[in-house]
Amino acid sequence: MRFISWTVGILLVLGSVLQAADTSPRPVLRPGSVPPPGYEELIKNLHLTGEAGYAAIDIESGQVLEQHNGDKGFASASVTKVITALYALDSLGADFRFETTLRATGPVQNGVLNGDLILIGGGDPHLDTDDLAKMTTMLTENRITKITGRFLFDGMALPTLNHIVWAQPVHVGYNPAISGLNLNFNRFYFEWKKQGATYNIMLDARGRHINPKSTRATITIQDQQQQVFTYARNGNQEAWTVLRGALGKEGGRWLPTREPALYTAEVFRELARMKGIDLPTPVPARTSAVGRVIGVHQSDPVSVIVKSMLRFSTNLSAEVLGLMASGERGSLSASATKMNTWAQARLGLTNATLMDHSGLSDRTRVSPVSFARAMVKAEQIFPEFSVLLKPIKSRQFNGDLDKTERAQIAAKTGTLNFVSALGGYQMSRGRKIAFAIFVQDFAKRAKVDHAKNDRPRGASDWAKRARRLHHGLLYRWARMEF
């Protein structure tokens, strides 16, 4: 979130006229207060294009305090993750843990495993290189220094999907592949440093304490090409090119892998090699794994994964949680349909069409009133849910929301190009409201080639104006007595 300048807040307040709400009761200004701007005044001052919808509902009474376009469907972007979080908590349970398992199909004699070694994913979206390194110690704990059979990997716990949505630039990490075996949010690290006229390139699966090489990808520097990055598959290799002029002297960034299960297995193989254990080239398991368990890594509980997902808006975590909760092994849209059915029955979420679990699809539609009502219901089912949402300091919303008492806000943001959303809770003067604010300009969004451009002209300025609308409405609700 960006700060709104106090100057802008003052100008909006001094130049405003109290607008009538779309629904009753008519709000009453607190005694001695300057009237905060209403929706029409905010739109006029912000010169915001497109359309907006919002709703504010009192938690205790369930009364709609204010709304505009409340029943219209809007793209909810990453605010969708709030529904996914509730779905996972209700369906899997807060204490559920993903498991990554090692199995062996034969006995160990004199340090030799006479059989296959199998790495089996349970879908863990938080599995990282340091976790995988700990799993290689399970080999030494079982006195395995060599195997006579195959090194198999099994990512069948979840469907293997190359991406969440197809119309995104190839290099963006927020549109990852999905598998039952995931690592480092399904990304590898590309680092470069100029040495004379050439570049030294390093590719690794870096963790917090160890940086094993990544052997699955190659990157070639090109003097001329239309895009900064291009991507192609060459057998089991992922071949990238990068524009020389975009590199500068040195730098680094994460790039996505589109075959996460194989990537994870190859990193495990490299980590084992670093311990002096040579494993054969990994190959995919074709059937459910058998053999005795020689080690298990458990993830953090779902409650922790959900909190991280909501605060850092990790799309992989959202899709994995949704797929695991639905038990769907086909498409994301089929899994989202199951979540939609659950949300309607459990949260009363009507006027909604969910296309995925992360909100990356711009075809998802949620109405503001329906979302706010779902948040009221969530408060009843999960009284501590607001603790999992990111707290937003009230000074980020037009300076002092109240000179004597700052409003407390816990919410989820959502952003796509020319789409901006915010949903959650606000507490002010002892009153807690559930709210949703959705803004979109699909006329401008339709002009963007989303497969090539993740930062189109005008999108950043539009997003700033949309966020100021969010801020203005929250400022208004904190200062009004309904």
Beta strands, then each sheet from edge to edge (+ up, - down):
strand 1: 28-29
strand 2: 51-58
strand 3: 64-68
strand 4: 99-104
strand 5: 108-109
strand 6: 112-113
strand 7: 117-120
strand 8: 146-147
strand 9: 151-154
strand 10: 187-195
strand 11: 198-204
strand 12: 217-222
strand 13: 229-234
strand 14: 237-243
strand 15: 250-256
strand 16: 283-284
strand 17: 292-298
strand 18: 352-353
strand 19: 365-366
strand 20: 390-392
strand 21: 408-416
strand 22: 419-428
strand 23: 431-440
strand 24: 480-481
sheet 1: 1+ 24-
sheet 2: 3+ 2- 23+ 22- 21+ 20-
sheet 3: 16+ 9+ 7+ 4- 17+
sheet 4: 5+ 6- 8-
sheet 5: 11+ 10- 15+
sheet 6: 12+ 14+ 13-
sheet 7: 18+ 19-
end
